[in-house]
Amino acid sequence: MSKSTFLRAMSLFLGVLLYLGSIPAAFAQTESASTSTSNETIIHEISPGYYDLYLQQGESSSFSITFTNNGKKALEIEPKVVPICCSYDFDENWITISPANVEVGRGAEQEFTVEVNIPEDADGGSYETYIAFTDDVDLYSQFINGMYLYITVPTYQKIELQTYYISDSVEAGIEYEYTVKIKNVAAKNITIDPKVTENYYDSSFDEFDIDDKIEIIAPSTLEPGQIANMTIRVSVPEDATGTYDGYIDMNVNGNDNDGNEPQLELYLTVLQQPSVPYVKTFSTKTADPITIEVSTYVYSSDSWLRIPPQDEIPSFELNLKFDSSPVDMSPVKTTQRGNVGIGWNYFPTWSEEDGVIYQNYDRYYIERYTVPGAIGDWELEILPRNAETFEYSITVGNSN
């Protein structure tokens, strides 16, 4: 092939490519034109082409749309609300368009009023719809002559819980029962189906699994304003150690929790009852009396939700030796203290019993022992019971 023939062939090939590339552009120009031939779809002018509303339940709003007939003959226009695929379920009864039916002459403009009314019991969410003025559709069956409407309705909690977490110390082999109040704060009936789920991100090596040993009893339906009890029974396995970290998903109206509905965190720690005492050795250089004091603190807010068993009172077993010989000792003073809130609401007011204004949210237990002093070496043993932590003090000499 000569050089000139090759150049002519390449020129022809490039010309074909340019021609093929011009077809979509020409097609696009035809579709986007204001008018077209009698055999083509007519694109009418609609303003605005998009409208965005934010309305709360029970609110309403209206706006205007202008339709311009770009065709060569009069049109009978009957606007209609068209659902959009994969959008939140939209009720077309929320929208009223007036006039509902009107003839628009060639080249004429017609103003429509769109009124949107959100019912009091509407679910929150983002709603999308389309208002079509003609039946013309594109290759994808999408309406051409219309406007897009986006409505945001705020999402509110449908339920409130008496508390959003339970954190408790439990013993292996014992069953515990907790009662948590639930209130329907929505404007209509709701359904619930509480299910327990373990937090899989917890990295505790000795975490125990009791998902199948947690029973939840609650009504399946709640009427507006209704307050009901949810009972949670936990059977702690005999060999349980460490912690359990999970939550109860309420599954309101059968929907997955998107963060708008509360869930109940459940954190349980197996209380280890030690069999070997804590040992403290000390020496004295005088024969002054010795005062020994042990104490513990119990934070008991969550135990209000527990029915059985009641909190066990902490106690201590003390043994003292002087130069390896046992020393008789008995408590000379036992003290219980607590912090009481007056009118302080740990729980929401709707969940409180009538007339209850006192809430005891922590307690202190103190035991004091006094023994005659002597110069020498001492050994103190402390065996706690029903205590997660404890403090001790040893005072030689006068102690007030």
PALUM-754419 format. One line per 3 residues: their letters; for each residue x, y, z of C-alpha. Coordinates in nm, 3 decimals, padded with zeros to 5 digits. Example, Ala and Ser with C-alpha at 12.3 -4.5 7.8 and 13.67 -1.06 7.14 Angstrom:
AS> 01.230/-00.450/00.780 | 01.367/-00.106/00.714
//
This chain:
MSK> 00.000/00.000/00.000 | 00.130/00.343/-00.099 | 00.172/00.618/00.151
STF> -00.109/00.829/-00.005 | -00.352/00.532/-00.005 | -00.273/00.465/00.362
LRA> -00.338/00.829/00.452 | -00.676/00.828/00.264 | -00.778/00.507/00.443
MSL> -00.688/00.652/00.784 | -00.879/00.969/00.705 | -01.188/00.768/00.611
FLG> -01.159/00.558/00.931 | -01.133/00.867/01.153 | -01.428/01.024/00.975
VLL> -01.642/00.720/01.053 | -01.542/00.738/01.420 | -01.629/01.107/01.440
YLG> -01.965/01.039/01.278 | -02.047/00.760/01.522 | -01.941/00.980/01.811
SIP> -02.170/01.258/01.695 | -02.483/01.041/01.710 | -02.527/01.046/02.096
AAF> -02.457/01.420/02.100 | -02.718/01.484/01.837 | -02.964/01.260/02.023
AQT> -02.898/01.447/02.347 | -02.951/01.782/02.175 | -03.285/01.662/02.040
ESA> -03.407/01.543/02.384 | -03.299/01.856/02.570 | -03.462/02.097/02.326
STS> -03.768/02.294/02.439 | -03.967/02.183/02.133 | -03.942/01.896/01.892
TSN> -04.107/01.756/01.582 | -04.445/01.587/01.592 | -04.282/01.244/01.602
ETI> -04.069/01.321/01.906 | -04.136/01.375/02.277 | -04.196/01.737/02.371
IHE> -04.005/01.867/02.670 | -04.218/02.121/02.852 | -04.082/02.381/03.091
ISP> -04.146/02.313/03.460 | -04.019/02.541/03.732 | -03.889/02.460/03.984
GYY> -03.760/02.120/03.877 | -03.669/02.031/04.239 | -03.816/02.118/04.577
DLY> -03.699/02.026/04.928 | -03.916/02.035/05.243 | -03.853/01.972/05.612
LQQ> -04.176/01.906/05.799 | -04.249/01.764/06.140 | -04.536/01.531/06.214
GES> -04.862/01.729/06.203 | -04.715/02.015/05.998 | -04.807/02.129/05.645
SSF> -04.660/02.350/05.375 | -04.736/02.457/05.018 | -04.544/02.583/04.717
SIT> -04.612/02.673/04.354 | -04.505/02.510/04.028 | -04.524/02.676/03.687
FTN> -04.590/02.460/03.381 | -04.525/02.603/03.032 | -04.672/02.421/02.731
NGK> -04.399/02.412/02.465 | -04.608/02.210/02.224 | -04.812/02.319/01.921
KAL> -05.151/02.230/02.066 | -05.343/02.262/02.392 | -05.287/01.996/02.658
EIE> -05.514/01.850/02.922 | -05.288/01.847/03.231 | -05.366/01.625/03.531
PKV> -05.062/01.621/03.767 | -05.000/01.301/03.954 | -04.767/01.182/04.231
VPI> -04.535/00.908/04.108 | -04.337/00.686/04.349 | -03.962/00.661/04.305
CCS> -03.803/00.319/04.310 | -03.615/00.221/04.628 | -03.719/00.533/04.823
YDF> -03.889/00.530/05.165 | -04.258/00.435/05.138 | -04.445/00.751/05.048
DEN> -04.818/00.806/05.090 | -04.947/01.006/04.794 | -05.245/01.112/05.008
WIT> -05.007/01.352/05.185 | -05.004/01.568/04.869 | -05.285/01.774/04.717
ISP> -05.231/01.950/04.382 | -05.461/02.220/04.255 | -05.597/02.260/04.004
ANV> -05.630/01.885/03.973 | -05.718/01.902/03.605 | -05.681/02.194/03.365
EVG> -05.634/02.268/02.995 | -05.313/02.457/02.910 | -05.305/02.626/02.570
RGA> -05.014/02.629/02.326 | -04.730/02.840/02.466 | -04.934/02.917/02.779
EQE> -04.823/02.903/03.143 | -05.021/02.743/03.423 | -04.945/02.769/03.794
FTV> -05.016/02.475/04.022 | -05.022/02.479/04.401 | -04.881/02.176/04.584
EVN> -04.989/02.131/04.945 | -04.808/01.877/05.164 | -04.964/01.757/05.491
IPE> -04.770/01.526/05.723 | -04.994/01.321/05.956 | -04.936/01.326/06.331
DAD> -04.850/00.956/06.331 | -04.617/00.961/06.030 | -04.290/00.773/06.061
GGS> -03.977/00.980/06.042 | -03.754/00.944/05.741 | -03.648/01.085/05.405
YET> -03.925/01.065/05.146 | -03.873/01.105/04.771 | -04.139/01.134/04.504
YIA> -04.198/01.276/04.158 | -04.482/01.495/04.034 | -04.550/01.416/03.667
FTD> -04.750/01.651/03.442 | -04.758/01.431/03.131 | -04.735/01.060/03.065
DVD> -04.419/01.092/02.855 | -04.136/00.861/02.964 | -03.777/00.805/02.854
LYS> -03.607/00.481/02.751 | -03.587/00.381/03.117 | -03.960/00.439/03.180
QFI> -03.884/00.751/03.382 | -04.128/01.039/03.354 | -03.983/01.332/03.159
NGM> -04.215/01.625/03.227 | -04.220/01.656/03.602 | -04.046/01.779/03.914
YLY> -03.864/01.605/04.196 | -03.990/01.645/04.555 | -03.782/01.557/04.861
ITV> -03.945/01.562/05.209 | -03.760/01.511/05.536 | -03.966/01.413/05.841
PTY> -03.767/01.403/06.165 | -03.726/01.069/06.334 | -03.809/01.053/06.705
QKI> -03.773/00.772/06.953 | -04.076/00.551/06.970 | -03.988/00.406/07.309
ELQ> -03.813/00.519/07.625 | -03.648/00.287/07.875 | -03.631/00.328/08.251
TYY> -03.255/00.283/08.217 | -03.022/00.224/07.926 | -02.779/-00.008/08.101
ISD> -02.758/-00.267/08.375 | -02.418/-00.317/08.536 | -02.417/-00.567/08.818
SVE> -02.201/-00.811/09.012 | -02.332/-01.167/09.005 | -02.233/-01.504/09.144
AGI> -02.185/-01.822/08.945 | -02.471/-02.072/08.968 | -02.734/-01.816/09.075
EYE> -03.033/-01.683/08.880 | -03.098/-01.308/08.875 | -03.408/-01.121/08.768
YTV> -03.426/-00.756/08.662 | -03.729/-00.545/08.578 | -03.703/-00.244/08.346
KIK> -04.000/-00.025/08.256 | -04.073/00.059/07.890 | -04.286/00.349/07.765
NVA> -04.435/00.398/07.419 | -04.380/00.767/07.337 | -04.504/00.736/06.978
AKN> -04.845/00.851/06.855 | -04.958/00.502/06.756 | -04.924/00.138/06.853
ITI> -04.578/-00.015/06.823 | -04.445/-00.368/06.840 | -04.131/-00.481/07.020
DPK> -03.935/-00.805/07.016 | -03.641/-00.772/07.258 | -03.341/-00.989/07.168
VTE> -03.008/-01.023/07.348 | -02.686/-00.982/07.150 | -02.328/-01.014/07.266
NYY> -02.078/-00.738/07.197 | -01.827/-00.922/06.982 | -01.568/-00.647/07.005
DSS> -01.514/-00.720/07.376 | -01.161/-00.852/07.421 | -01.201/-01.014/07.763
FDE> -01.021/-01.350/07.753 | -01.235/-01.507/08.026 | -01.564/-01.372/07.899
FDI> -01.848/-01.613/07.960 | -02.130/-01.679/07.713 | -02.482/-01.673/07.855
DDK> -02.686/-01.555/07.557 | -02.886/-01.878/07.568 | -02.935/-01.841/07.945
IEI> -03.102/-01.498/07.928 | -03.482/-01.499/07.915 | -03.671/-01.179/07.827
IAP> -04.042/-01.138/07.901 | -04.219/-00.832/07.757 | -04.545/-00.748/07.580
STL> -04.530/-00.762/07.201 | -04.749/-00.453/07.148 | -04.757/-00.119/07.329
EPG> -05.031/00.142/07.288 | -04.946/00.515/07.283 | -04.839/00.627/07.630
QIA> -04.848/00.275/07.770 | -04.589/00.180/08.034 | -04.504/-00.188/08.069
NMT> -04.244/-00.405/08.242 | -03.969/-00.595/08.068 | -03.838/-00.880/08.282
IRV> -03.487/-01.011/08.224 | -03.390/-01.343/08.384 | -03.022/-01.432/08.384
SVP> -02.906/-01.780/08.482 | -02.534/-01.748/08.550 | -02.352/-02.074/08.464
EDA> -02.186/-02.268/08.745 | -01.845/-02.233/08.584 | -01.879/-01.868/08.482
TGT> -01.587/-01.634/08.540 | -01.491/-01.290/08.417 | -01.745/-01.060/08.252
YDG> -02.039/-01.060/08.015 | -02.084/-00.762/07.782 | -02.396/-00.753/07.566
YID> -02.709/-00.557/07.490 | -03.079/-00.604/07.436 | -03.207/-00.474/07.102
MNV> -03.574/-00.379/07.124 | -03.650/-00.442/06.752 | -03.919/-00.172/06.742
NGN> -04.177/-00.245/06.471 | -03.954/-00.523/06.344 | -03.691/-00.282/06.213
DND> -03.316/-00.296/06.255 | -03.183/-00.040/06.500 | -03.056/00.260/06.302
GNE> -02.949/00.445/06.615 | -03.281/00.620/06.671 | -03.420/00.366/06.917
PQL> -03.258/00.287/07.253 | -03.107/-00.044/07.348 | -03.030/-00.180/07.692
ELY> -02.664/-00.244/07.767 | -02.603/-00.545/07.991 | -02.270/-00.572/08.169
LTV> -02.226/-00.844/08.432 | -01.919/-00.926/08.637 | -01.887/-01.258/08.819
LQQ> -01.802/-01.181/09.179 | -01.520/-01.403/09.298 | -01.566/-01.513/09.659
PSV> -01.207/-01.573/09.770 | -01.117/-01.877/09.978 | -00.768/-01.757/10.067
PYV> -00.736/-01.448/10.288 | -00.537/-01.138/10.216 | -00.229/-01.128/10.445
KTF> -00.066/-00.813/10.583 | 00.238/-00.822/10.811 | 00.353/-00.529/11.024
STK> 00.577/-00.454/11.322 | 00.522/-00.236/11.629 | 00.779/-00.052/11.838
TAD> 00.547/00.040/12.125 | 00.291/-00.140/12.338 | 00.014/00.106/12.255
PIT> -00.330/-00.035/12.161 | -00.379/-00.137/11.799 | -00.689/-00.037/11.603
IEV> -00.769/-00.218/11.280 | -01.039/-00.092/11.046 | -01.167/-00.253/10.725
STY> -01.426/-00.102/10.492 | -01.588/-00.147/10.152 | -01.805/00.059/09.921
VYS> -02.102/-00.069/09.720 | -02.255/00.124/09.431 | -02.608/-00.009/09.425
SDS> -02.809/00.194/09.175 | -02.866/-00.097/08.940 | -02.971/-00.330/09.220
WLR> -03.297/-00.133/09.241 | -03.392/-00.304/08.917 | -03.314/-00.647/09.059
IPP> -03.590/-00.843/09.227 | -03.424/-01.161/09.351 | -03.176/-01.207/09.494
QDE> -03.130/-00.903/09.711 | -02.785/-00.761/09.769 | -02.578/-00.957/10.018
IPS> -02.431/-00.742/10.294 | -02.051/-00.729/10.277 | -01.860/-00.879/10.570
FEL> -01.503/-00.963/10.673 | -01.339/-01.247/10.860 | -01.027/-01.126/11.041
NLK> -00.754/-01.324/11.211 | -00.457/-01.171/11.390 | -00.133/-01.328/11.508
FDS> 00.141/-01.184/11.732 | 00.477/-01.359/11.709 | 00.295/-01.648/11.535
SPV> 00.039/-01.684/11.820 | -00.335/-01.619/11.758 | -00.483/-01.304/11.914
DMS> -00.847/-01.289/12.022 | -01.030/-01.010/11.844 | -01.390/-00.908/11.784
PVK> -01.540/-00.595/11.628 | -01.589/-00.307/11.868 | -01.775/-00.094/11.615
TTQ> -01.969/-00.164/11.295 | -02.081/00.123/11.074 | -02.312/00.139/10.773
RGN> -02.334/00.462/10.575 | -02.516/00.558/10.258 | -02.577/00.846/10.021
VGI> -02.944/00.929/09.975 | -03.077/01.156/09.702 | -03.392/01.357/09.775
GWN> -03.587/01.421/09.460 | -03.280/01.338/09.253 | -03.397/01.142/08.950
YFP> -03.172/00.853/08.861 | -03.459/00.717/08.652 | -03.715/00.915/08.444
TWS> -04.007/01.050/08.645 | -04.265/00.845/08.455 | -04.100/00.523/08.582
EED> -04.100/00.616/08.951 | -04.352/00.495/09.204 | -04.584/00.760/09.343
GVI> -04.452/00.928/09.656 | -04.100/00.787/09.624 | -03.853/01.072/09.663
YQN> -03.557/00.898/09.831 | -03.298/00.706/09.635 | -03.007/00.533/09.808
YDR> -02.744/00.501/09.538 | -02.435/00.384/09.730 | -02.344/00.228/10.066
YYI> -02.041/00.201/10.291 | -01.963/-00.079/10.539 | -01.698/-00.034/10.809
ERY> -01.577/-00.271/11.082 | -01.340/-00.165/11.361 | -01.132/-00.390/11.590
TVP> -00.914/-00.296/11.888 | -00.656/-00.521/12.058 | -00.395/-00.460/12.330
GAI> -00.057/-00.366/12.184 | 00.286/-00.522/12.223 | 00.628/-00.475/12.070
GDW> 00.696/-00.729/11.799 | 00.579/-00.874/11.466 | 00.216/-00.911/11.366
ELE> 00.027/-01.088/11.089 | -00.324/-00.984/10.985 | -00.550/-01.200/10.766
ILP> -00.858/-01.047/10.596 | -01.109/-01.268/10.414 | -01.378/-01.051/10.243
RNA> -01.725/-01.167/10.156 | -01.958/-00.996/09.903 | -01.706/-00.721/09.841
ETF> -01.539/-00.631/09.511 | -01.279/-00.413/09.680 | -01.193/-00.318/10.037
EYS> -00.970/-00.085/10.233 | -00.792/-00.140/10.562 | -00.604/00.074/10.812
ITV> -00.380/-00.021/11.108 | -00.336/00.243/11.377 | -00.094/00.202/11.668
GNS> -00.180/00.433/11.954 | -00.475/00.655/12.022 | -00.746/00.628/11.755
N> -01.057/00.844/11.755
//
